[in-house]
Structure formats: structure tokens, C-alpha cells
Amino acid sequence: MGGGTQVTTQSTGPWKGQQKYLLKAFDMAERQFNQVPEYYQGETVAGFDPAEKAAQQATLGYAMGPRPAAMQAGGEEALLRSLGGYTGFTPAQQADLLAGNVRTGPGTPYGAMADALTGDVIGNLQKSVLPGIRQQQVMYQPGGSSRAALQQDRAVTDAVARGLTKPLAEMYSDAYQTAQGQRLPAANQIIGQQQFGQQAYPSIMSAPLSMYAAMGDVGARRRAMTQRAMDADMARYQYNATMPQQALANYISAIQGNYGSQSYQTSPGPSALSQIGQAVGIAGTLAGMSDARVKENIVPEGTKWKGLNVYTYNYIGDSTPRRGVMAQEVEGIYPDAVGEVHGIKYVDYGAI
């Protein structure tokens, strides 16, 4: 067929003085690409320090041992007693305290003191008072008389009143006042002790834990120091592993420039296709070149148009599907409707 293909090539490249350095850089890059560094083989995370482990074991042993359970049970028991109004006295003693009673019967401190005082008074009567009265009766009234008996009775009564009744009353008053003055402070003291125990209970239970926490802090600081040493080792390894790449990057940065490129442009001779593409068509579907030599994938539709076969096809180098007639067939029936541009036949559909 007529016409031809023209190829225009434009090429640019680095200047000669730069080429050897670029080749060296490419060679270095290839060697580094093929030399993959191994993964860091050292430890990356510091384990627990021995002090931390000891603190953890001691904390668990203490928390799960019998001591906290016993202290907690004792603290709860004291708290419940305090909430129930515990004063340190038995119910009978607390009732006497609220009523202001002083127990004076046998078995009480007051009863013992009364017995002792009574014994002293009777002993004094028997040893001193009554023998003296009898001696006076013998000396002044031999044989005795009713008046002497009355005198003896009065003496006994006076002795009992002075030595027993009055002291017992005074003792009772003193005992009552003393009891009232001592029992409330005693109760407050007992309650205060319980309250102190309740307040001290949390700190007593947590005291060992604070000690273990201090141990853990020491271990944590030592582990942090170990981790920093590991981080420094990893940073040193990372530096050594990437130093060649960094050096190459710096090298290329120093020699970089226009490395050059090549571009190729291919076009048909003297714009033949563009000129043929200006040919007229029918209804926009049968247009342009109709030369069978510039078409491919030609398939007849099995239809006729003005006695001409209609085909589907696409132009060589253009995958867009089209339909139309073949110029060679048109030329045999309508020779005046076929022309050429640079040796390529086209159809003037208006002349058919």
C-alpha cells in the first residue's frame, strides 16, 4: 500500500563525567539489595528484676495467707461489737451502771468490806467494851442488876452505831461515788481501745504491702535501667544495619542530576490516516477509510446496502468496532465513488 511509517526518536542522558559515578551507585544499590541484614538477635524486652519477683511472691503470699484473714475477722468482730453499743461490761454490770446501783450482797466487794468491818466491831466489843462494863458492874453493884443490863445494851448499841452503822453508810456512799466515777472512764477506755483498733486496722493490714511495694519500686527502676541498655543496643544495631543505605542515599544525593530518558514517537507518513478520516459517511456509521488493507477483524454482516455487502471491523491499531463497506467492492460497482489519498482508498458515500 502507499505511504509508510516514520519513527522519531528523542534521547537524553547524563553527562559523561557523571556516568561512572551513577554506575558505581547502581552497583552499590544492587549489592545492598542482595545483602539483607539479619533480625536483631538480642533481647528486646527486659524481664522482671529479682526484687520485683520477690515483691510479687511476698505480696501474693501475704494476701493469700492466714494473717490478713485473721486480722480482717478480728477487725470485723470489733466493729460489730462497737456498732452494738459495746462498753466492756456484762449486761448486768451495764444495767447497774445505768441505774446507779451498787451491789452490797455476799460475793461483792462491798459485802466483803462490810463483813470485815462487822468482825472488827464485834471483836472490839468482846475484847474491850463488854469486859470493861462487867468489871464496873462487879465493883459497884455486886451481883448485877437490871440497870447494869441496860447499861450494857446501851453500850453495845452505841458501839455498833459508832463503829459499824455509820462507817457502813459512809462506805456505801464512798463506794457508790467511786463506782460511778470509775466505771464510765473504764468503759470509755475500752471503747477508745476498740476504736483505735478499728482505725489502725487498715494501716496494720496494708503495712506489709507498702514494704513490698517499695521492693517492687527498686526492682522496677533496675529493670528500667536494663531496658534502656537493651534499647541502646538495638539502636546501635539499627544504625549499623542501615548505615550502608544511608551512606548510599547521601552518595546519590551528592551526584544526582538528570539521569536522562528516551522517548519514542511513531506516526503514519504524511498524516495519511488523518486525511482519510475526513472522508464523508452515511449517518455517522459508514465513514472514513474503506480500504480493506487498513482494516482487521473483518466480518460480513450478511446485509446489503445499495447492492454492497456490509461488514463489521476495526482499523489496524484502533480497537473501536465499526461497520461499513469495502472500497475495493465499491470500486467495482461505483468507480466514481472511490478515491485515494497517499495510496489508501476511501469511499465518497454521497456519490453512490
ABEGO torsion letter per residue (X at the ends): XBEBBBBBBBBBBBBAAAAAAAAAAAAAAAAAAABBBBBBABBABBBBBAAAAAAAAAAAAAAABAAAAAAAAAAAAAAAAAAAGBAGBBAAAAAAAAAGBBBABBGBAAAAAAAAAAAAAAAAAAAAAAAAAAAAAAAABBGEBAAAAAAAAAAAAAAAAAAAAAAAAAAAAAAAAAAAAAAAAAAAAAAAAAAAAAAAAAAAAAAAAAAAAAAAAAAAAAAAAAAAAAAAAAAAAAAAAAAAAAAAAAAAAAABBBAEBBBBBBBBBGGAAAAAAABBBBGGABBEBABAAABBGBBBAGBBBGGBBBBBBBBBGBABBBBEBBAAAAAAABAAABBBBGGBBBBBAAAX
